[in-house]
Amino acid sequence: MNNNFLLIGYGRWSKIYIKTLLRYFPKKNLFVYSKTNFRNLKKEKKVLNENKIKTLKTFFFNNQKKYILIICNKSTNKEKYIKFAQTNKIDCICEKPFLLGKNKMEMIIKNFKKNKTKFLLSIPWIFNNNIQRIAKKNKYEFNEIKIDWHEKDNIIKYGLKKTFDKNINFYQDVISHIICLLYKFFKGKKIKINFKSSSLFYFEKKKIILSLKKNSKKNMRKISFYKNNQNVSSIFLGKDIRYFINKKNYFYKDKKRDLDKMILYFIKNDYMKIFKDYSNLFVIISKLTRG
């Protein structure tokens, strides 16, 4: 795979992408641009050579090489770099949350299609084999879903301490994860959203109730399916995944390679397949993130 990657930003998610990419690509193929973290980048010789740190004005482009832009910077500056990718006709992955809303997202998708270039919002949960397995088992009908998404302060994920972007609230930070998980249980079809509030919306006429807590006393990620007020199945997300249905428990070892699968899917597939599979999901995430 002859790909070069330019990562925008050098925060936690950029480091996670670098760690993942280095499993498949040599470090000479990785470039990072971060205006605010320039000094820290210069110290990271383990990951990047000093001569790989350039300003965007002097970086692009060697036309003989294939580039993928991965946007991992603060949420308020993402649109600037999406436009940069479109102007230079570069394939682009954008780390969430994405706060531009439904109309702008539809225009972004349209422009990438016009350029015949690929665009993907970061949606690793979609590529989780265990969730896919559970979605197939979950054959009970349900009319309501309750989601508890509670996070302790200063938790460690992917081996790095998680910090919150102060420009967004907790709902905006986690709603894309929740939508990706729900998407698997609605078979990815054209889904209608009826947004009521940041704790209630309807996903294809199914009532979704959210309980979101930041700085909670304990971590809890639980998805409970109800029919006529009766709990018919539940999923518990943690280091591993537990699924409860029909009075039986199923345990699945989680290998934490969803991001790997997402990146490889992006590289291997053409732009039309990506938009066919997920453009509706991108619009849903953009619409709900603005809530």
C-alpha positions as semicolon CSV with decimal commas, in nm:
position;residue;x (nm);y (nm);z (nm)
1;M;0,000;0,000;0,000
2;N;0,175;0,310;-0,127
3;N;0,017;0,574;0,095
4;N;0,150;0,877;0,279
5;F;-0,042;1,030;0,568
6;L;-0,055;1,388;0,688
7;L;-0,210;1,419;1,034
8;I;-0,345;1,756;1,140
9;G;-0,299;1,809;1,514
10;Y;-0,082;1,633;1,771
11;G;-0,319;1,557;2,056
12;R;-0,438;1,223;2,194
13;W;-0,621;1,102;1,883
14;S;-0,336;1,196;1,652
15;K;-0,103;0,979;1,866
16;I;-0,354;0,692;1,853
17;Y;-0,364;0,716;1,472
18;I;0,016;0,725;1,455
19;K;0,043;0,414;1,674
20;T;-0,213;0,236;1,454
21;L;-0,059;0,344;1,123
22;L;0,287;0,230;1,230
23;R;0,154;-0,126;1,241
24;Y;0,115;-0,111;0,862
25;F;0,335;0,168;0,727
26;P;0,695;0,285;0,783
27;K;0,739;0,607;0,978
28;K;0,881;0,777;0,667
29;N;0,521;0,773;0,532
30;L;0,385;0,971;0,829
31;F;0,379;1,349;0,845
32;V;0,228;1,562;1,120
33;Y;0,132;1,927;1,121
34;S;0,053;2,103;1,448
35;K;0,092;2,474;1,492
36;T;0,041;2,463;1,870
37;N;0,249;2,149;1,935
38;F;0,546;2,221;1,711
39;R;0,806;2,193;1,990
40;N;0,665;1,864;2,116
41;L;0,675;1,726;1,762
42;K;1,043;1,811;1,729
43;K;1,117;1,602;2,039
44;E;0,933;1,294;1,905
45;K;1,219;1,153;1,699
46;K;1,099;0,805;1,782
47;V;0,791;0,862;1,566
48;L;0,887;1,135;1,324
49;N;1,208;1,269;1,179
50;E;1,259;1,640;1,231
51;N;1,250;1,707;0,858
52;K;0,894;1,573;0,840
53;I;0,758;1,867;1,038
54;K;0,663;2,140;0,795
55;T;0,406;2,411;0,757
56;L;0,113;2,336;0,530
57;K;0,233;2,605;0,289
58;T;0,563;2,429;0,226
59;F;0,442;2,069;0,260
60;F;0,229;1,989;-0,043
61;F;0,270;1,819;-0,287
62;N;0,477;1,554;-0,448
63;N;0,234;1,459;-0,723
64;Q;0,393;1,117;-0,761
65;K;0,272;1,010;-0,417
66;K;-0,067;0,927;-0,271
67;Y;-0,166;1,131;0,036
68;I;-0,439;1,082;0,293
69;L;-0,524;1,372;0,523
70;I;-0,633;1,278;0,877
71;I;-0,788;1,566;1,070
72;C;-0,739;1,527;1,447
73;N;-0,723;1,886;1,563
74;K;-0,973;2,081;1,773
75;S;-1,334;2,066;1,664
76;T;-1,365;2,438;1,586
77;N;-1,097;2,424;1,311
78;K;-1,197;2,112;1,119
79;E;-1,381;2,286;0,833
80;K;-1,065;2,472;0,730
81;Y;-0,877;2,146;0,673
82;I;-1,169;1,973;0,502
83;K;-1,166;2,260;0,250
84;F;-0,790;2,217;0,221
85;A;-0,842;1,848;0,133
86;Q;-1,108;1,934;-0,125
87;T;-0,900;2,210;-0,286
88;N;-0,603;1,976;-0,324
89;K;-0,819;1,670;-0,412
90;I;-0,688;1,459;-0,125
91;D;-0,864;1,167;0,042
92;C;-0,963;1,267;0,396
93;I;-1,054;1,110;0,731
94;C;-1,204;1,351;0,984
95;E;-1,193;1,267;1,354
96;K;-1,520;1,355;1,530
97;P;-1,702;1,542;1,672
98;F;-1,819;1,728;1,367
99;L;-2,015;2,044;1,439
100;L;-2,108;2,190;1,103
101;G;-2,455;2,037;1,079
102;K;-2,659;1,846;0,822
103;N;-2,658;2,096;0,532
104;K;-2,283;2,152;0,535
105;M;-2,219;1,780;0,563
106;E;-2,433;1,711;0,257
107;M;-2,237;1,978;0,067
108;I;-1,904;1,828;0,182
109;I;-2,009;1,482;0,060
110;K;-2,121;1,631;-0,272
111;N;-1,786;1,810;-0,322
112;F;-1,577;1,502;-0,243
113;K;-1,786;1,298;-0,487
114;K;-1,738;1,565;-0,750
115;N;-1,360;1,542;-0,699
116;K;-1,379;1,160;-0,698
117;T;-1,196;1,160;-0,367
118;K;-1,279;0,977;-0,046
119;F;-1,414;1,123;0,277
120;L;-1,483;0,941;0,604
121;L;-1,589;1,060;0,946
122;S;-1,405;0,855;1,205
123;I;-1,654;0,578;1,294
124;P;-1,453;0,289;1,452
125;W;-1,752;0,130;1,632
126;I;-1,902;0,044;1,293
127;F;-1,607;-0,191;1,239
128;N;-1,637;-0,376;1,569
129;N;-1,687;-0,749;1,496
130;N;-1,846;-0,813;1,835
131;I;-2,114;-0,547;1,787
132;Q;-2,185;-0,692;1,443
133;R;-2,223;-1,039;1,598
134;I;-2,457;-0,905;1,869
135;A;-2,669;-0,712;1,618
136;K;-2,735;-1,040;1,436
137;K;-2,834;-1,215;1,761
138;N;-3,062;-0,930;1,871
139;K;-3,374;-1,058;1,696
140;Y;-3,620;-0,939;1,961
141;E;-3,841;-0,655;1,853
142;F;-3,804;-0,340;2,060
143;N;-3,965;0,002;2,068
144;E;-3,733;0,181;2,311
145;I;-3,360;0,195;2,380
146;K;-3,201;0,337;2,693
147;I;-2,833;0,426;2,682
148;D;-2,617;0,494;2,987
149;W;-2,285;0,652;2,888
150;H;-2,093;0,753;3,203
151;E;-1,722;0,833;3,211
152;K;-1,482;0,891;3,497
153;D;-1,248;1,188;3,486
154;N;-0,892;1,130;3,356
155;I;-0,963;0,781;3,221
156;I;-0,700;0,601;3,014
157;K;-0,804;0,483;2,667
158;Y;-0,577;0,330;2,404
159;G;-0,299;0,372;2,660
160;L;-0,342;0,751;2,673
161;K;-0,520;0,981;2,917
162;K;-0,844;1,120;2,776
163;T;-0,901;1,493;2,795
164;F;-1,213;1,681;2,684
165;D;-1,225;1,958;2,427
166;K;-1,354;2,262;2,618
167;N;-1,521;2,395;2,304
168;I;-1,784;2,118;2,308
169;N;-2,010;1,959;2,566
170;F;-2,012;1,592;2,669
171;Y;-2,316;1,514;2,451
172;Q;-2,133;1,640;2,142
173;D;-1,824;1,442;2,239
174;V;-1,998;1,103;2,260
175;I;-2,309;1,115;2,039
176;S;-2,123;0,993;1,728
177;H;-2,017;0,676;1,916
178;I;-2,377;0,614;2,021
179;I;-2,516;0,667;1,670
180;C;-2,259;0,429;1,521
181;L;-2,359;0,159;1,769
182;L;-2,731;0,210;1,701
183;Y;-2,670;0,206;1,327
184;K;-2,571;-0,161;1,344
185;F;-2,910;-0,252;1,493
186;F;-3,101;-0,070;1,219
187;K;-2,910;-0,245;0,941
188;G;-2,765;0,080;0,807
189;K;-3,069;0,167;0,596
190;K;-3,196;0,519;0,529
191;I;-3,286;0,619;0,881
192;K;-3,507;0,909;0,984
193;I;-3,416;1,108;1,295
194;N;-3,664;1,306;1,501
195;F;-3,458;1,513;1,744
196;K;-3,626;1,627;2,065
197;S;-3,340;1,710;2,304
198;S;-2,988;1,599;2,399
199;S;-3,143;1,327;2,616
200;L;-3,425;1,215;2,384
201;F;-3,466;1,151;2,013
202;Y;-3,635;0,901;1,783
203;F;-3,428;0,680;1,557
204;E;-3,654;0,528;1,288
205;K;-3,958;0,572;1,521
206;K;-3,778;0,397;1,808
207;K;-3,751;0,605;2,124
208;I;-3,390;0,665;2,234
209;I;-3,332;0,786;2,592
210;L;-2,982;0,899;2,689
211;S;-2,825;0,919;3,034
212;L;-2,490;1,094;2,985
213;K;-2,253;1,172;3,271
214;K;-1,908;1,324;3,256
215;N;-1,679;1,291;3,563
216;S;-1,890;1,004;3,691
217;K;-1,784;0,792;3,990
218;K;-1,753;0,489;3,763
219;N;-1,738;0,409;3,393
220;M;-2,052;0,262;3,244
221;R;-2,152;0,210;2,883
222;K;-2,476;0,019;2,865
223;I;-2,733;-0,017;2,587
224;S;-3,070;-0,161;2,696
225;F;-3,347;-0,265;2,456
226;Y;-3,709;-0,251;2,576
227;K;-4,041;-0,373;2,442
228;N;-4,354;-0,252;2,621
229;N;-4,140;-0,133;2,915
230;Q;-3,975;-0,473;2,955
231;N;-3,598;-0,509;2,918
232;V;-3,542;-0,775;2,646
233;S;-3,164;-0,745;2,600
234;S;-2,864;-0,538;2,712
235;I;-2,508;-0,472;2,597
236;F;-2,230;-0,378;2,840
237;L;-1,926;-0,214;2,679
238;G;-1,594;-0,218;2,863
239;K;-1,255;-0,380;2,829
240;D;-1,456;-0,666;2,683
241;I;-1,817;-0,675;2,568
242;R;-2,098;-0,856;2,751
243;Y;-2,437;-0,922;2,597
244;F;-2,747;-1,032;2,790
245;I;-3,048;-1,179;2,608
246;N;-3,311;-1,441;2,688
247;K;-3,161;-1,490;3,039
248;K;-2,825;-1,580;2,887
249;N;-2,492;-1,396;2,906
250;Y;-2,243;-1,387;2,618
251;F;-1,887;-1,258;2,662
252;Y;-1,676;-1,131;2,373
253;K;-1,306;-1,053;2,393
254;D;-1,252;-0,707;2,245
255;K;-0,925;-0,684;2,051
256;K;-0,940;-0,303;2,018
257;R;-0,859;-0,311;1,647
258;D;-1,165;-0,122;1,518
259;L;-0,954;0,176;1,410
260;D;-0,720;-0,055;1,217
261;K;-1,014;-0,202;1,028
262;M;-1,159;0,141;0,957
263;I;-0,832;0,273;0,811
264;L;-0,780;-0,037;0,596
265;Y;-1,141;-0,020;0,472
266;F;-1,083;0,343;0,376
267;I;-0,761;0,266;0,188
268;K;-0,888;-0,040;0,002
269;N;-1,230;0,085;-0,115
270;D;-1,315;0,342;-0,378
271;Y;-1,492;0,665;-0,299
272;M;-1,832;0,550;-0,430
273;K;-1,845;0,248;-0,199
274;I;-1,759;0,462;0,104
275;F;-2,032;0,715;0,028
276;K;-2,283;0,442;-0,054
277;D;-2,213;0,261;0,274
278;Y;-2,191;0,556;0,511
279;S;-2,289;0,897;0,371
280;N;-2,631;0,870;0,539
281;L;-2,458;0,799;0,870
282;F;-2,232;1,105;0,829
283;V;-2,539;1,326;0,782
284;I;-2,713;1,176;1,089
285;I;-2,405;1,231;1,306
286;S;-2,369;1,590;1,185
287;K;-2,734;1,664;1,249
288;L;-2,737;1,521;1,600
289;T;-2,401;1,662;1,704
290;R;-2,547;2,009;1,662
291;G;-2,823;1,931;1,914
